[in-house]
Amino acid sequence: MPADKNMKILVVDDFSTMRRIIKNLLRELGYNNVVEADDGNTALPVLKRGGIDFLITDWNMPGMTGYELLCEVRKDENLKDLPILMVTAEAKRDQIVQAAEAGVNGYVVKPFTAQTLRTKIDKIFERIDAGGA
Amino acid sequence: MVEAAMGEDFSSLAEYRKAAERLIEHVDAGDAEAAQGIIDDLTHLRETEIFRELGSLTRDLHEAIKTFQLDDRLADITSSEIPDARERLNYVITMTEQAAHRTLNVIEDSMPLAQELASESSRLLQRWQAFRRRELSANEFRQLSREVDGFLEKVRDNGQLVHDKLGEALMAQDYQDLTGQIIRKVIALVEEVEGNLVHLIRISGQRIVEERIPDSDKAQQDKDSMMRGVGPSIPGSDAADVVGSQDDVDDLLSSLGF
């Protein structure tokens, strides 16, 4: 079953241009319920307020990084199962392993294509469905 | 000239005064050559001081740089980070250029697609209005009907093409994030270098400040400096009070009674 098109997605990136790009791509894919934050510090309160179904985050941001945000989310009892896709220019092998170990659901390296984003999102929700989540 | 310079001791203001008074005497006496001699000596003395100052500044800077070279971080900056930063900035140029071309390609490709629809629709609109005014024959209407068919297909195809092109233009904007991250790193490096430079200037500046504040000690310091040695003369600049050969040395000594 594909991902629910009405799910609420939080896009976190310090560059507003990248947030716009991702937001537009998501709209193309049929996801219109998108909110934004510019780093982990602004994203976390939004997440804690509840109602976010899917998190797309950059890694390298001033304030709280995407990796720290990922760890915070996994620590939080109410958020620990939130699907997270990392979209970042950080491309070192060790970093990707680190993110995976911290519990990221998908990892897209910038620059990316619309097709890549679609595939990763679909894959994340296919796995979640298969896992019975 | 040499004798005059050696005979005069300009190390104090009193000596300056003495030279000035002698200058006036020579001027009053109408002895232009002698007056010129005094002026040359004064000018020369001033130049020597400037060079000594420069020499000492250079030495301080050299010392400071040597100290910095022992600093691993600075060595790292000069040997790898600056060339790396240069490469990064070149990469930024390449990326922004590519993004601009990608976007311009989309514009160039899309404009004729939109133009085609605009001109075809305005032609068909005229035919359609003619039909509404009942000005078309049955044959003409059949022709118009075929053309409308073709036009709708064109709208569908061009619409899809422009949509895809705009998606391409959208993705091309990712350069701002990527180059922005690179530039931030270079800014951090520049800030670090700036900090080091300020430190360097502070180190060499201290020497100057320390030297300048006790102005009364300056003559003594100059003397000390002379005692330590001021280094080889700079050809063409301080030639007037520097001997040119051993003969000059002998001549000088004999004129002083040796």
Contacts between the chains, C-beta under 8 A, distances in Angstrom:
chain1	res1	chain2	res2	distance
A	13	B	177	7.0
A	15	B	176	6.2
A	15	B	177	3.9
A	15	B	180	5.8
A	17	B	173	5.4
A	17	B	174	7.5
A	17	B	176	4.2
A	17	B	177	5.9
A	18	B	174	6.5
A	18	B	176	7.5
A	18	B	177	4.0
A	20	B	173	7.6
A	21	B	170	5.9
A	21	B	171	6.8
A	21	B	173	5.9
A	21	B	174	5.9
A	24	B	170	5.4
A	25	B	170	7.4
A	28	B	167	6.9
A	60	B	181	6.3
A	89	B	177	7.5
A	89	B	178	5.8
A	89	B	181	6.0
A	110	B	174	6.2
A	110	B	177	6.8
A	110	B	178	6.1
A	111	B	171	7.5
A	111	B	174	5.0
A	111	B	178	6.5
A	112	B	174	7.8
A	113	B	171	6.7
A	114	B	167	6.1
A	114	B	171	6.6
